[in-house]
Amino acid sequence: MHITDGKVVHIHYTLTDDTGEILDTSSGGEPLAYLHGAGNIISGLENALEGKAVGDTLTVVVPPEEGYGVRNAELVDTVSRSQFPNPEQVEVGVRFRVQIGDMMHIATVTDIVGDTVTFDMNHPLAGVTLHFDVGVVDVKDATPEELSHGHVHAHRTHEH
Ligand SMILES: [Zn+2]
């Protein structure tokens, strides 16, 4: 059976960046299950899996445009440390929520110089070229319920 729209696909994958650093992997755990054609996984990876079958392995390089997007310099801003509710706990790597209009962003503190805190609201993988090593573990037809919901149901029951 080949991977087409409406199939439930199980894959093992390892995700690395341009330097070879492992960003994420299913190795040692359960494979990732997704519904093909439903946009459950990033488009660059989904497109590469089209037509593949159990036992196939592939390496997929996904440019930022097909992954988590390009970095947007307007999503980097600075603020005074004293504007935080708990200024003494602000350090590089701390994450917090920022509301801009109706949009909620996750911001990460990237730099602190004196009283000036720089934070970045881009997705952590924005601008990163993604390298996936993928093995197809299982391909089967989705249930009508899974198709109508647009995602996979674990254990074939409605637990989510
Ligand atoms: Zn559901």
Boltz pocket constraint, residues with backbone or C-beta under 6 A from the ligand:
constraints:
  - pocket:
      binder: B
      contacts: [[A, 145], [A, 149], [A, 151], [A, 152], [A, 153], [A, 158], [A, 160]]
      max_distance: 6.0
